[in-house]
């Protein structure tokens, strides 16, 4: 029999109602300016030196959401405060009533959620990032209800919230998804600068505890080991009455980071890193202090940058075990990777060490510990410069090959069938040539940057606001390594 626990009093009576509809938001000039921002790269170039790796974006977003569970204050160190996704999450927390202080220089953020007075975050900010949806778990757990907009983020394929919904229902929540549709004239930034009428869906998820008291422990099996769903249900279960068992959960390092934070806050989470979690609910969690680990995707991206430019660079801090799949593939290609100390790797692909052109290899993305889907696009950029043919299979997202067309503009030879790409490499280095490109998503955008580093001539990339969502000061870090890369803003009339 579950032990009776105490719960924070709900901020308002439990009810499943659609909040007052706000006026449709038409894209503003700010959005257009971000779209007009470009990177200009002159290549080919060779890199050298050391690059510092920022804190994990994916961990930071989840940990910031988890502060909603805690009384008093939480102090987070090594947060990538320069990322637009981080800024959006902070805006979401502020819209709920959280007090936030941050030290930009030291990458520290202090969050106090004792003054939270709303359970409906800012819809406009929610549209910007996928990670904003995390707050539904903590809000339900601590306050008994939540009204959350459907998540935004990159358009890389279907990322339904059904796992979240069914999982929360298994914990005693009543959940409903409501849509309001309206027509709006949206400016479409394209070659013909067209303005067309579109039917826009304004979706919200409305949830409350079905018993009017709080969530209750339960069991739930995830059809797919979704990281976001796993983390959301972990947060919800941490204050549920009783014991929760989650099976077929994600094993990613970010899940372990969250479990560590929750346990330091007074929760009882067991099994992080395995495919099953056992969580004993607590009636109250307290604020704690935590360090955000280095971003494994950024670290992997710079390793690929060294390989594609046939360079030698070192990176730190990095956790090699989080990148074992990529390290194995780069070694197969011919790169030499040396662990200098506990958190520093040296990656060498210079001709003197490689002795021949790097060799192509096959890649199939899969959940951790498999090959990360977030590193698939930049890896494909590398493979266009390797010898032989390579097969890249994207098994996580169904629309994560959008960068192929842009790479083809540079001269890459790639054939696509469904979610699989056949990449024809080069026998002698890269034969890519500069062109005008557009980044359509975060990871695809950084793939274009890497390709631009080795393309002959000038490559101009627009839509780089996507890249700023997940890479902190990417152009500056590449400049310190010797890349000829410049950021500029073009007037809207120049697009």
Order of alpha helices (4+ residues) and beta strands (2+ residues): alpha-beta-beta-alpha-beta-beta-alpha-beta-beta-alpha-alpha-beta-alpha-beta-beta-beta-alpha-beta-alpha-beta-beta-beta-beta-alpha-beta-alpha-beta-beta-alpha-beta-alpha-beta-alpha-beta-beta-beta-alpha-beta-alpha-beta
